[in-house]
């Protein structure tokens, strides 16, 4: 797992008036996957119908982060809601398009309106991270079938790794 996130790399979140706000500062990497997944689940449980991801200060996103956004966007859309990806730079915009995330979310060149009470998410690892990474990549496949071939090895590795981890726990 990549633990190269710099101190300035942060994910800030807020729930405000039926809306979720996620801000990515610096690099959005799998380090933040488990905590972001948990926040998304909390937002869905709270009945959020709109989520805005502020990418105006985001340098880049990895596939795990894009997969988490794709899954969130798919679920919001099924419930009549929407996910807005706000102000991505050219590189991030290209990545969102290449992986099909722009098919399940609106991409806006405009900066997002901030929230008053944003709080930072903490990065993490372990089994929760593996599950978040696997689910994120499965969401990318759901967003765009072309991703099946792109992420086949990643998904196979994660499933095998999680299976071995479960087997080791059973033996202990």
NUMIVO-731700 format. One line per 8 residues: for each residue x, y, z of C-alpha. Coordinates in steps of 0.2 Angstrom, whole numbers. Each point is the difference from the previous one (the first is absolute). Layout:
REM residues N
X Y Z  ...
***
This chain:
REM residues 172
0 0 0  6 17 -4  3 11 15  9 14 -9  -14 13 4  8 16 4  -5 10 16  -9 13 -12
-10 -14 -8  -17 0 9  -18 -4 -2  -12 11 8  -19 -4 2  -16 8 6  -19 -5 1  -10 16 -1
-19 2 -4  -2 -17 -10  16 3 -9  17 -9 2  15 10 -4  17 -8 -4  16 10 -3  16 -8 -6
16 10 3  16 -6 -8  0 -18 -5  -16 -11 3  7 -17 3  -6 -17 6  7 5 17  -16 9 3
-11 -14 -7  -7 -8 16  -4 17 8  -8 7 -16  -10 -16 -2  -6 2 18  -5 18 -3  -9 -5 -16
-10 -13 10  -4 13 13  -6 12 -13  -11 -13 -8  -7 -5 17  -4 18 3  -10 1 -16  11 11 -10
-6 3 -18  14 11 -6  18 -1 2  13 12 -6  19 -5 -1  10 16 -1  16 -5 -11  6 18 -1
15 -3 10  2 -18 -5  17 -5 -9  -5 -17 -5  -12 -15 5  4 -18 0  -12 -14 -6  -6 -4 17
-6 18 3  -8 1 -17  -8 -17 4  -7 6 16  -8 15 -9  -6 -11 -14  -9 -11 13  -7 15 9
-6 8 -16  -9 -16 -6  -9 -2 16  -5 18 1  -6 -1 -18  -11 -15 4  -8 9 14  -3 16 -11
14 9 7  16 7 -8  19 1 3  9 15 -7  19 0 -2  5 18 1  15 9 -8  12 -14 -5
16 5 -8  3 -7 -17  10 -15 5  -14 -5 13  -13 3 -13  8 -11 -12  1 -14 13  -18 2 4
-5 -2 -18  12 -14 -4  -7 -11 14  -18 5 -4  -3 9 17  -7 14 -10  -14 -11 -6  -7 -2 18
4 18 6  -2 17 -6  17 9 -3  -1 19 2  14 12 -4  -7 12 14  7 -1 18  -11 -7 13
-8 10 13  9 -5 17  -8 -5 16  3 8 17  4 -16 10  12 -11 -10  10 -12 9  16 -10 -6
-1 -19 -3  14 -11 7  9 -12 -12  0 -19 5  5 -17 -6  -3 -18 4  -15 -11 -5  -12 15 -1
12 8 -12  0 -16 -11  -19 -1 0  -2 19 -4  13 -2 -14  -9 -16 -7  -17 8 0  7 16 -8
7 -9 -15  -16 -11 -2  -10 17 0  12 6 -14  -5 -16 -10  -18 4 3  2 18 -6  10 -6 -16
1 -18 -6  17 4 -8  7 1 17  -2 -19 3  16 -3 -10  9 15 7  -2 -6 18  -2 -19 -2
17 -3 8  -3 12 15  -17 -8 4  7 -17 -2  15 4 12  -11 9 13  -13 -15 0  14 -12 2
9 10 13  -17 2 10  -3 -19 -2  17 -4 7  -2 12 14  -17 -8 5  8 -18 -1  14 6 12
-12 7 12  -10 -17 0  16 -10 4  5 11 15
***
